[in-house]
Amino acid sequence: MKKVSVKGQSIIETVVVALIFGIIFRWLAFYTRDLGFGAIARNIFYMLWAITIPIILIWVTKLEIGLKNWKFAIHIGFLIFWLGFIQSIGFATVGALKLKFSSWPAFGILVFVVLVMTGIALLIYNKVDEEKTYRYSWKLAFFGALFLVPPIVVGLAGKSVGITLFDQLYFTFGVGIAEELMYRGYIQTRINGEFGRPWRIGKTQFGPGLIISSVLFGLCHMYNLGSKDPNLIFALAAIFMGFFFGFARERGGIWVAIAFHVLWSAIPEPIMRAFGII
């Protein structure tokens, strides 16, 4: 891992990188639209940009982001996967009450849900023994089978399977993998390298990297793709979700955060898009 020579250098570096990344992303979003790029072309362009930059940053800084212990990560990912249903209940509650996601009541519901998810996840992490060997093949097959759900559901409803498959591709690489590599892979790990992980909740150690990466993660969600209007409430809610992903990364490596983010983006959201829910 690349050493830092000035106290706080990792924080300055990652904050500047995140700001530049966000500014360029927003410029590209509007520039490609002004050039007449269609939605699919813009998403492909963004997806390539979003996943390439963090990979380059991780490679240049020689960061160890926890890719090696992937079998253990699959086990933890399977254990916390079910917490996504709690998240879905939160979104369903907001919808049932006909609340705007930019409202404070919606914010309260979503933050409460994420705090419950994080608390349960920390309890699970405390019970898992990393020295034990866990079977992973059937869990990996289960995750793979989940990706068949959206095209089957959409196809049976007589809607476009092709668009749904592209949405799955986009949410897998442009959202789940790209965001986790940037915020938990590069930013959180980079700051951990300087400040360490001096704090502990149960068996889960963490440090300033988790907090700062979560704040930056929230700020990046202040604007939706192509939107000119900031949504501070949504950004604040995303900060708390960043804590959930951050703890997942600290306990089981980057694969756990990626797995949860991908599965709960690439499975339900393409279905919701197909039916006009989002």
C-alpha positions in Angstrom: 0.0 0.0 0.0 1.3 3.5 -0.8 2.4 5.4 2.3 1.3 8.9 3.0 3.8 11.5 4.1 1.6 14.4 5.3 -0.9 14.0 8.1 -4.4 14.0 6.6 -3.0 13.6 3.1 -5.3 10.6 2.5 -8.4 12.6 3.4 -7.4 15.6 1.2 -6.6 13.3 -1.7 -9.8 11.2 -1.5 -12.1 14.3 -1.0 -10.5 16.1 -4.0 -10.8 12.9 -6.1 -14.4 12.5 -5.2 -15.2 16.1 -6.0 -13.4 16.0 -9.4 -15.1 12.6 -10.1 -18.6 14.1 -9.3 -18.0 17.3 -11.3 -16.8 15.5 -14.4 -19.6 13.0 -14.1 -22.2 15.7 -14.0 -20.6 17.5 -16.9 -20.6 14.3 -18.9 -24.2 13.6 -18.0 -25.4 16.9 -19.5 -22.8 17.1 -22.3 -23.7 13.7 -23.7 -27.4 14.5 -23.5 -26.8 17.8 -25.4 -24.9 15.9 -28.1 -28.0 13.8 -28.7 -26.9 10.6 -27.0 -29.8 8.4 -26.1 -30.4 7.1 -22.6 -28.8 3.7 -23.3 -25.7 5.3 -24.9 -25.3 7.7 -22.0 -25.6 4.9 -19.4 -23.0 2.9 -21.3 -20.7 5.9 -21.4 -21.2 6.5 -17.7 -20.8 2.8 -16.8 -17.4 2.6 -18.5 -16.3 5.9 -16.9 -17.6 5.0 -13.4 -15.9 1.6 -13.2 -12.6 2.4 -14.9 -11.6 5.4 -12.7 -11.7 3.6 -9.3 -9.9 0.6 -10.8 -7.1 2.9 -11.9 -7.0 4.7 -8.5 -6.8 1.4 -6.6 -4.0 0.2 -9.0 -2.0 3.4 -8.7 -2.2 3.6 -4.9 -1.5 -0.2 -4.6 -4.4 -0.7 -2.2 -5.4 -4.1 -0.7 -9.2 -3.9 -0.8 -10.0 -7.4 0.5 -10.4 -9.4 -2.7 -8.6 -12.5 -1.6 -11.0 -14.0 1.0 -13.9 -14.3 -1.4 -15.3 -17.5 0.0 -15.7 -16.0 3.4 -17.2 -12.9 1.7 -19.8 -15.1 -0.1 -20.9 -16.6 3.2 -21.3 -13.2 4.9 -23.0 -11.8 1.8 -25.5 -14.6 1.9 -26.2 -14.0 5.6 -26.9 -10.2 5.2 -28.6 -10.6 1.7 -31.9 -11.1 3.5 -31.7 -7.7 5.1 -32.5 -6.2 1.8 -36.1 -7.2 2.4 -36.2 -4.8 5.3 -35.0 -2.1 2.9 -37.8 -3.0 0.5 -40.3 -2.7 3.4 -39.0 0.8 4.0 -39.5 1.8 0.3 -42.9 0.1 0.2 -44.0 2.1 3.3 -42.9 5.4 1.8 -44.9 4.4 -1.4 -48.0 3.3 0.5 -48.1 6.5 2.5 -47.7 8.4 -0.8 -44.7 10.3 0.5 -42.2 12.0 -1.7 -38.7 10.6 -1.3 -37.5 14.2 -0.9 -39.6 14.7 2.2 -38.5 14.5 5.8 -41.0 11.8 6.8 -39.6 9.6 4.0 -36.1 10.4 5.2 -37.1 9.3 8.8 -38.5 6.0 7.6 -35.6 5.1 5.3 -33.0 6.1 7.9 -34.8 4.0 10.6 -34.8 1.0 8.2 -31.1 1.4 7.4 -30.2 1.7 11.1 -32.2 -1.5 11.8 -30.4 -3.3 8.9 -27.0 -2.1 10.2 -27.7 -3.2 13.7 -28.7 -6.7 12.6 -25.8 -6.9 10.3 -23.3 -6.0 13.1 -24.9 -8.8 15.3 -24.4 -11.2 12.4 -20.8 -10.2 11.9 -20.2 -10.7 15.6 -21.4 -14.3 15.4 -19.4 -15.3 12.3 -16.1 -17.1 12.7 -13.6 -16.2 10.0 -11.4 -19.2 10.9 -14.2 -21.6 10.0 -14.6 -23.1 6.6 -18.0 -22.4 5.1 -19.6 -24.0 2.1 -20.1 -21.5 -0.7 -20.9 -23.2 -4.0 -24.7 -23.5 -3.5 -24.8 -19.9 -2.2 -23.0 -18.7 -5.3 -25.4 -20.6 -7.4 -28.3 -19.0 -5.5 -27.0 -15.5 -6.2 -26.6 -16.4 -9.9 -30.1 -17.7 -10.1 -31.5 -14.5 -8.7 -30.4 -12.7 -11.9 -32.9 -14.8 -13.9 -35.8 -13.3 -11.9 -36.1 -9.9 -13.6 -36.2 -11.1 -17.2 -38.6 -13.9 -16.4 -41.0 -11.6 -14.5 -40.8 -8.9 -17.2 -41.1 -11.4 -20.0 -44.2 -13.0 -18.5 -45.7 -9.5 -18.3 -45.1 -8.9 -22.0 -42.6 -6.1 -21.5 -39.2 -5.6 -23.1 -36.7 -8.2 -21.8 -33.9 -6.6 -23.7 -34.2 -3.3 -21.8 -34.4 -5.2 -18.5 -31.2 -7.1 -19.3 -29.4 -3.8 -20.1 -30.7 -2.3 -16.8 -29.3 -5.3 -15.0 -26.0 -4.8 -16.7 -26.0 -1.1 -15.8 -27.0 -1.6 -12.1 -24.4 -4.4 -11.8 -21.4 -2.6 -13.2 -22.3 1.1 -13.3 -23.9 1.2 -9.8 -23.0 -1.8 -7.5 -19.5 -2.6 -8.6 -18.4 0.9 -9.6 -19.7 2.7 -6.5 -18.3 0.1 -4.1 -14.9 0.2 -5.8 -14.8 4.0 -5.5 -16.2 4.6 -2.0 -15.4 1.4 -0.1 -12.5 0.1 -2.2 -10.5 3.3 -2.9 -11.7 6.0 -0.4 -12.3 3.9 2.7 -9.2 1.7 2.2 -7.0 4.7 1.4 -8.0 6.6 4.6 -7.7 3.3 6.7 -4.1 3.1 5.5 -3.2 6.3 7.2 -5.5 6.4 10.2 -6.1 2.7 10.8 -9.2 1.2 12.3 -9.0 2.2 16.0 -12.7 1.7 16.8 -14.6 -1.6 17.3 -18.3 -2.7 17.5 -18.2 -6.4 18.4 -15.8 -8.1 16.0 -16.0 -5.3 13.4 -13.1 -2.8 13.4 -13.4 0.5 11.6 -12.0 4.0 11.5 -12.4 7.5 10.0 -12.3 5.9 6.5 -15.8 4.4 7.0 -17.3 7.8 8.1 -15.7 9.9 5.4 -16.4 7.5 2.6 -20.1 7.3 3.8 -20.4 11.1 3.8 -18.9 11.3 0.3 -21.1 8.5 -0.9 -24.1 10.5 0.3 -23.0 13.7 -1.4 -22.6 11.8 -4.7 -26.3 10.9 -4.4 -27.4 14.5 -4.0 -28.1 14.6 -7.8 -29.7 11.8 -9.8 -28.4 11.0 -13.2 -29.1 14.1 -15.4 -30.9 16.0 -12.7 -30.1 19.6 -12.1 -32.0 19.8 -8.8 -30.1 18.8 -5.6 -31.9 16.5 -3.2 -30.3 17.0 0.3 -32.6 14.7 2.1 -31.8 11.8 -0.3 -28.1 12.5 0.2 -28.5 12.4 3.9 -30.3 9.0 3.7 -27.6 7.7 1.4 -24.9 8.5 4.1 -26.6 6.1 6.4 -26.7 3.4 3.7 -23.0 4.2 3.2 -22.4 3.1 6.9 -24.1 -0.2 6.1 -21.9 -0.8 3.1 -18.8 0.4 5.0 -19.3 -2.0 7.9 -19.9 -4.9 5.3 -16.5 -4.0 3.7 -14.7 -3.9 7.0 -16.0 -7.3 8.1 -15.8 -9.3 5.0 -13.8 -7.3 2.4 -15.0 -5.4 -0.7 -16.8 -8.5 -2.1 -19.5 -8.4 0.6 -20.3 -4.7 -0.1 -20.3 -5.3 -3.8 -22.5 -8.4 -3.5 -25.2 -6.7 -1.4 -25.1 -3.5 -3.5 -25.3 -5.4 -6.8 -28.0 -7.8 -5.8 -30.3 -5.2 -4.3 -29.8 -2.9 -7.3 -29.7 -5.3 -10.3 -32.6 -7.5 -9.2 -35.5 -5.3 -8.0 -34.7 -2.0 -9.7 -34.9 -3.3 -13.4 -38.3 -4.8 -12.5 -39.5 -1.6 -11.0 -38.3 0.3 -14.0 -40.1 -2.0 -16.4 -43.4 -1.5 -14.5 -42.9 2.3 -14.2 -42.5 2.3 -10.4 -39.3 4.3 -10.6 
